[in-house]
Amino acid sequence: MKSRNQAEKGQAKQAVRERVWALLEQERAVPPGVHGRIPTFAGAEAAADLLAELSVWRQAAIVKAVPDKAQLPVRARALTEGKIVYMAVPKLAEAQPFYLLDPATLTVPAADAASSKVVATVARRVDVEEMQPVDLIVCGSVAVNRQGVRLGKGAGYSDIEVALLQEAGLIGPDTTIVTTVHALQIVPGELPEAEHDFRVDLIVTPDNIIECGPARRPRGLYWDSLPQEMIAAIPALATRRQGR
Protein backbone atom coordinates (compact mmCIF):
# COMPACT_ATOMS: atom_id res chain seq x y z
CA MET A 1 0.00 0.00 0.00
CA LYS A 2 1.28 3.42 -0.89
CA SER A 3 2.10 5.82 1.90
CA ARG A 4 0.45 9.23 1.95
CA ASN A 5 3.75 10.81 0.91
CA GLN A 6 4.08 8.45 -2.07
CA ALA A 7 0.53 9.17 -3.14
CA GLU A 8 1.06 12.91 -2.93
CA LYS A 9 4.30 12.64 -4.88
CA GLY A 10 2.52 10.57 -7.52
CA GLN A 11 -0.20 13.18 -7.86
CA ALA A 12 2.39 15.94 -8.18
CA LYS A 13 4.18 14.02 -10.92
CA GLN A 14 0.96 13.46 -12.83
CA ALA A 15 0.10 17.16 -12.63
CA VAL A 16 3.44 17.99 -14.31
CA ARG A 17 2.85 15.38 -17.00
CA GLU A 18 -0.60 16.73 -17.79
CA ARG A 19 0.77 20.26 -18.01
CA VAL A 20 3.57 19.26 -20.39
CA TRP A 21 1.30 17.12 -22.59
CA ALA A 22 -1.14 20.03 -22.89
CA LEU A 23 1.65 22.47 -23.74
CA LEU A 24 3.10 20.20 -26.42
CA GLU A 25 -0.31 19.81 -28.03
CA GLN A 26 -1.02 23.54 -27.77
CA GLU A 27 2.25 24.34 -29.54
CA ARG A 28 1.70 21.54 -32.08
CA ALA A 29 5.03 20.00 -31.20
CA VAL A 30 3.54 16.49 -31.10
CA PRO A 31 0.87 14.52 -32.98
CA PRO A 32 -2.63 14.39 -31.43
CA GLY A 33 -3.23 11.90 -28.63
CA VAL A 34 0.01 12.43 -26.74
CA HIS A 35 -1.56 12.16 -23.28
CA GLY A 36 -0.45 9.02 -21.48
CA ARG A 37 2.55 8.51 -23.75
CA ILE A 38 6.21 9.39 -24.13
CA PRO A 39 5.78 12.25 -26.63
CA THR A 40 6.76 11.63 -30.23
CA PHE A 41 8.08 15.14 -30.65
CA ALA A 42 8.86 17.25 -33.70
CA GLY A 43 12.61 17.24 -34.28
CA ALA A 44 13.31 13.76 -32.89
CA GLU A 45 15.59 13.04 -35.85
CA ALA A 46 17.53 16.26 -35.27
CA ALA A 47 17.96 15.35 -31.61
CA ALA A 48 19.36 11.96 -32.64
CA ASP A 49 21.78 13.71 -35.01
CA LEU A 50 22.96 16.04 -32.25
CA LEU A 51 23.40 13.14 -29.82
CA ALA A 52 25.53 11.36 -32.42
CA GLU A 53 28.02 14.25 -32.33
CA LEU A 54 28.93 13.56 -28.70
CA SER A 55 31.98 11.54 -27.68
CA VAL A 56 29.90 9.38 -25.33
CA TRP A 57 27.88 8.30 -28.36
CA ARG A 58 30.86 7.72 -30.63
CA GLN A 59 32.61 5.63 -27.97
CA ALA A 60 29.55 3.52 -27.13
CA ALA A 61 29.49 0.05 -28.64
CA ILE A 62 26.41 -1.17 -26.75
CA VAL A 63 23.31 0.97 -26.24
CA LYS A 64 20.23 0.23 -24.17
CA ALA A 65 17.28 2.21 -25.49
CA VAL A 66 13.59 2.46 -24.69
CA PRO A 67 11.14 1.19 -27.34
CA ASP A 68 9.20 4.47 -27.62
CA LYS A 69 8.69 6.00 -31.07
CA ALA A 70 10.31 9.26 -29.97
CA GLN A 71 13.64 7.43 -29.65
CA LEU A 72 13.29 5.43 -32.89
CA PRO A 73 15.75 7.72 -34.73
CA VAL A 74 18.33 7.09 -32.00
CA ARG A 75 17.91 3.31 -32.18
CA ALA A 76 18.04 3.31 -35.98
CA ARG A 77 21.16 5.45 -36.02
CA ALA A 78 22.86 3.20 -33.48
CA LEU A 79 22.23 0.12 -35.62
CA THR A 80 23.32 1.93 -38.79
CA GLU A 81 26.60 2.81 -37.07
CA GLY A 82 27.18 -0.80 -36.03
CA LYS A 83 26.22 -0.53 -32.38
CA ILE A 84 24.44 -3.33 -30.54
CA VAL A 85 21.08 -2.21 -29.18
CA TYR A 86 19.06 -3.67 -26.33
CA MET A 87 15.35 -2.80 -26.24
CA ALA A 88 12.91 -3.75 -23.53
CA VAL A 89 10.13 -6.21 -24.29
CA PRO A 90 6.78 -4.38 -23.89
CA LYS A 91 5.95 -4.09 -20.19
CA LEU A 92 8.88 -6.48 -19.48
CA ALA A 93 6.24 -9.17 -19.74
CA GLU A 94 8.51 -12.03 -20.84
CA ALA A 95 10.96 -14.19 -18.89
CA GLN A 96 13.61 -12.82 -21.24
CA PRO A 97 12.78 -9.11 -20.92
CA PHE A 98 15.08 -7.54 -23.53
CA TYR A 99 15.47 -7.75 -27.30
CA LEU A 100 18.98 -8.02 -28.68
CA LEU A 101 19.47 -6.13 -31.94
CA ASP A 102 22.82 -6.97 -33.49
CA PRO A 103 23.50 -5.04 -36.72
CA ALA A 104 25.72 -7.90 -37.92
CA THR A 105 22.73 -10.26 -38.10
CA LEU A 106 19.88 -7.97 -39.19
CA THR A 107 17.84 -9.08 -42.18
CA VAL A 108 15.90 -5.81 -42.58
CA PRO A 109 16.95 -2.14 -42.71
CA ALA A 110 17.99 -0.59 -39.41
CA ALA A 111 15.04 1.81 -39.34
CA ASP A 112 12.65 -1.13 -39.61
CA ALA A 113 14.47 -3.35 -37.12
CA ALA A 114 14.51 -0.54 -34.55
CA SER A 115 10.73 -0.16 -34.70
CA SER A 116 8.79 -1.51 -31.73
CA LYS A 117 6.37 -3.05 -34.23
CA VAL A 118 9.06 -5.03 -36.05
CA VAL A 119 11.71 -5.83 -33.45
CA ALA A 120 9.97 -8.98 -32.19
CA THR A 121 10.21 -10.52 -35.66
CA VAL A 122 13.93 -9.86 -36.21
CA ALA A 123 15.54 -9.95 -32.76
CA ARG A 124 15.85 -12.63 -30.16
CA ARG A 125 14.88 -12.08 -26.54
CA VAL A 126 17.56 -12.31 -23.87
CA ASP A 127 17.63 -12.46 -20.09
CA VAL A 128 19.65 -9.97 -18.11
CA GLU A 129 22.26 -12.65 -17.40
CA GLU A 130 22.94 -12.98 -21.15
CA MET A 131 23.50 -9.27 -21.73
CA GLN A 132 26.82 -7.49 -22.19
CA PRO A 133 27.79 -4.39 -20.20
CA VAL A 134 26.00 -1.30 -21.50
CA ASP A 135 27.94 1.81 -22.50
CA LEU A 136 25.03 4.23 -22.96
CA ILE A 137 21.38 4.32 -21.86
CA VAL A 138 18.85 6.30 -23.89
CA CYS A 139 15.52 6.94 -22.20
CA GLY A 140 12.34 8.77 -23.07
CA SER A 141 10.76 11.42 -20.86
CA VAL A 142 7.56 13.36 -20.52
CA ALA A 143 9.29 16.09 -18.53
CA VAL A 144 12.83 16.73 -17.32
CA ASN A 145 14.63 19.55 -15.54
CA ARG A 146 18.17 20.84 -15.84
CA GLN A 147 19.26 18.88 -12.77
CA GLY A 148 18.44 15.66 -14.64
CA VAL A 149 15.28 14.73 -12.74
CA ARG A 150 12.92 13.14 -15.25
CA LEU A 151 9.34 11.97 -15.37
CA GLY A 152 8.28 9.13 -17.63
CA LYS A 153 4.70 8.38 -18.48
CA GLY A 154 4.12 6.93 -15.01
CA ALA A 155 4.29 3.17 -15.59
CA GLY A 156 7.70 2.78 -13.94
CA TYR A 157 9.22 0.39 -16.48
CA SER A 158 12.30 2.51 -17.28
CA ASP A 159 13.25 2.62 -13.60
CA ILE A 160 12.92 -1.16 -13.37
CA GLU A 161 15.00 -1.69 -16.52
CA VAL A 162 17.82 0.47 -15.18
CA ALA A 163 17.61 -1.20 -11.76
CA LEU A 164 17.85 -4.68 -13.31
CA LEU A 165 20.95 -3.67 -15.26
CA GLN A 166 22.50 -2.10 -12.19
CA GLU A 167 21.90 -5.14 -10.00
CA ALA A 168 23.45 -7.33 -12.69
CA GLY A 169 26.57 -5.16 -12.82
CA LEU A 170 25.91 -4.18 -16.45
CA ILE A 171 25.97 -0.46 -15.69
CA GLY A 172 27.77 1.62 -13.11
CA PRO A 173 28.32 5.19 -11.94
CA ASP A 174 30.15 6.04 -15.16
CA THR A 175 27.45 4.76 -17.51
CA THR A 176 25.93 7.79 -19.24
CA ILE A 177 22.14 8.14 -19.25
CA VAL A 178 20.67 10.50 -21.81
CA THR A 179 17.14 11.55 -22.74
CA THR A 180 16.04 13.06 -26.04
CA VAL A 181 13.15 15.54 -25.76
CA HIS A 182 11.55 18.63 -27.24
CA ALA A 183 12.67 21.89 -25.62
CA LEU A 184 9.15 22.37 -24.26
CA GLN A 185 9.60 19.24 -22.15
CA ILE A 186 12.35 20.89 -20.11
CA VAL A 187 10.65 22.42 -17.09
CA PRO A 188 12.08 25.06 -14.73
CA GLY A 189 12.62 24.44 -11.05
CA GLU A 190 12.31 21.24 -9.09
CA LEU A 191 10.43 18.08 -10.05
CA PRO A 192 8.98 15.53 -7.64
CA GLU A 193 11.34 12.59 -7.26
CA ALA A 194 11.06 9.19 -5.59
CA GLU A 195 13.85 7.18 -4.02
CA HIS A 196 13.84 4.64 -6.87
CA ASP A 197 13.96 7.26 -9.67
CA PHE A 198 17.16 7.66 -11.65
CA ARG A 199 18.40 10.94 -13.09
CA VAL A 200 19.87 11.60 -16.52
CA ASP A 201 23.35 12.93 -17.22
CA LEU A 202 22.46 14.62 -20.51
CA ILE A 203 19.40 16.16 -22.12
CA VAL A 204 19.44 16.42 -25.91
CA THR A 205 16.87 18.50 -27.80
CA PRO A 206 16.81 19.14 -31.56
CA ASP A 207 18.93 22.26 -30.96
CA ASN A 208 20.74 21.93 -27.66
CA ILE A 209 22.72 19.70 -25.32
CA ILE A 210 22.35 20.19 -21.58
CA GLU A 211 24.80 18.62 -19.14
CA CYS A 212 23.05 17.87 -15.87
CA GLY A 213 26.04 16.97 -13.75
CA PRO A 214 26.63 13.69 -11.90
CA ALA A 215 23.40 11.73 -12.13
CA ARG A 216 21.71 10.15 -9.13
CA ARG A 217 21.74 6.35 -9.31
CA PRO A 218 19.46 4.27 -7.09
CA ARG A 219 21.12 1.21 -5.62
CA GLY A 220 18.92 -1.23 -7.58
CA LEU A 221 15.40 -2.54 -7.15
CA TYR A 222 13.36 -0.97 -4.38
CA TRP A 223 10.98 -3.78 -3.55
CA ASP A 224 8.87 -1.75 -1.14
CA SER A 225 7.92 0.65 -3.94
CA LEU A 226 6.84 -2.11 -6.36
CA PRO A 227 3.14 -3.07 -6.32
CA GLN A 228 2.54 -6.80 -5.91
CA GLU A 229 0.58 -6.94 -9.15
CA MET A 230 3.55 -5.45 -11.04
CA ILE A 231 5.95 -7.98 -9.53
CA ALA A 232 3.60 -10.80 -10.54
CA ALA A 233 3.27 -9.44 -14.09
CA ILE A 234 7.02 -9.11 -14.70
CA PRO A 235 8.73 -12.53 -14.71
CA ALA A 236 12.19 -11.04 -14.10
CA LEU A 237 10.89 -9.50 -10.88
CA ALA A 238 8.84 -12.50 -9.79
CA THR A 239 11.86 -14.80 -10.19
CA ARG A 240 14.14 -12.49 -8.24
CA ARG A 241 11.55 -12.08 -5.51
CA GLN A 242 11.36 -15.85 -5.07
CA GLY A 243 15.13 -16.02 -4.78
CA ARG A 244 15.36 -13.42 -2.02
Backbone hydrogen bonds, N-H to C=O, Kabsch-Sander energy under -0.5 kcal/mol:
donor,donor_aa,acceptor,acceptor_aa,energy
7,A,3,S,-2.4
8,E,4,R,-2.5
9,K,5,N,-2.3
10,G,6,Q,-2.5
11,Q,7,A,-2.2
12,A,8,E,-2.2
13,K,9,K,-2.4
14,Q,10,G,-2.2
15,A,11,Q,-2.0
16,V,12,A,-1.6
17,R,13,K,-2.4
18,E,14,Q,-2.7
19,R,15,A,-1.8
20,V,16,V,-2.5
21,W,17,R,-3.0
22,A,18,E,-2.1
23,L,19,R,-2.0
24,L,20,V,-2.7
25,E,21,W,-2.2
26,Q,22,A,-2.6
27,E,23,L,-2.4
28,R,25,E,-1.2
29,A,24,L,-2.7
30,V,24,L,-0.6
37,R,34,V,-2.1
41,F,39,P,-1.2
42,A,29,A,-2.9
44,A,41,F,-1.3
47,A,43,G,-2.3
48,A,44,A,-1.9
49,D,45,E,-2.2
50,L,46,A,-2.3
51,L,47,A,-2.5
52,A,48,A,-1.9
53,E,50,L,-1.3
54,L,51,L,-1.8
58,R,54,L,-2.2
59,Q,55,S,-2.5
60,A,57,W,-0.9
63,V,84,I,-3.0
64,K,136,L,-2.6
65,A,63,V,-0.6
65,A,86,Y,-2.8
66,V,138,V,-1.6
71,Q,68,D,-1.2
72,L,69,K,-1.7
75,R,71,Q,-2.2
76,A,72,L,-2.8
77,R,73,P,-2.0
78,A,74,V,-2.4
79,L,75,R,-2.2
80,T,76,A,-2.4
81,E,77,R,-2.0
82,G,79,L,-1.6
83,K,78,A,-2.9
84,I,61,A,-2.3
85,V,101,L,-2.5
86,Y,63,V,-2.7
87,M,99,Y,-1.8
88,A,65,A,-0.6
89,V,97,P,-3.1
92,L,89,V,-3.0
93,A,90,P,-1.7
98,F,126,V,-1.7
99,Y,87,M,-4.0
100,L,124,R,-2.5
101,L,85,V,-3.0
101,L,99,Y,-0.6
102,D,100,L,-0.7
105,T,102,D,-2.2
106,L,102,D,-0.6
112,D,109,P,-0.8
113,A,109,P,-2.6
114,A,110,A,-2.4
115,S,112,D,-1.4
118,V,115,S,-1.2
119,V,115,S,-2.6
121,T,118,V,-2.4
122,V,118,V,-0.7
122,V,119,V,-1.1
123,A,119,V,-2.0
124,R,100,L,-0.8
126,V,98,F,-3.1
130,E,127,D,-1.4
131,M,127,D,-0.6
131,M,128,V,-1.4
134,V,170,L,-2.3
135,D,62,I,-2.1
136,L,62,I,-1.4
137,I,176,T,-2.6
138,V,64,K,-3.0
139,C,137,I,-0.5
139,C,178,V,-2.7
142,V,151,L,-3.7
143,A,151,L,-1.5
144,V,185,Q,-2.1
145,N,149,V,-2.0
148,G,145,N,-2.1
150,R,198,F,-0.5
151,L,143,A,-3.0
160,I,156,G,-1.6
161,E,157,Y,-2.8
162,V,158,S,-2.4
163,A,159,D,-2.3
164,L,160,I,-2.7
165,L,161,E,-2.0
166,Q,162,V,-2.3
167,E,163,A,-2.7
168,A,164,L,-1.6
169,G,166,Q,-1.4
170,L,165,L,-2.6
171,I,165,L,-0.8
175,T,172,G,-1.7
176,T,135,D,-0.9
176,T,174,D,-0.5
178,V,137,I,-2.9
179,T,202,L,-1.9
180,T,139,C,-1.0
181,V,204,V,-2.0
185,Q,182,H,-2.1
186,I,183,A,-1.5
187,V,144,V,-2.3
187,V,185,Q,-0.7
197,D,194,A,-1.3
199,R,216,R,-2.0
200,V,148,G,-2.3
201,D,177,I,-2.8
202,L,177,I,-1.7
203,I,210,I,-2.3
204,V,179,T,-2.7
205,T,203,I,-0.5
205,T,208,N,-2.8
210,I,203,I,-2.9
211,E,209,I,-0.5
212,C,201,D,-3.1
212,C,210,I,-0.5
213,G,201,D,-0.5
223,W,221,L,-0.8
225,S,222,Y,-1.7
226,L,223,W,-1.4
230,M,227,P,-0.6
231,I,227,P,-2.1
232,A,228,Q,-2.3
233,A,229,E,-1.3
234,I,230,M,-1.1
234,I,231,I,-0.6
237,L,234,I,-1.3
238,A,231,I,-0.6
238,A,234,I,-2.4
239,T,235,P,-2.8
240,R,236,A,-1.1
241,R,237,L,-2.7
242,Q,238,A,-1.9
243,G,239,T,-1.4
244,R,241,R,-1.0
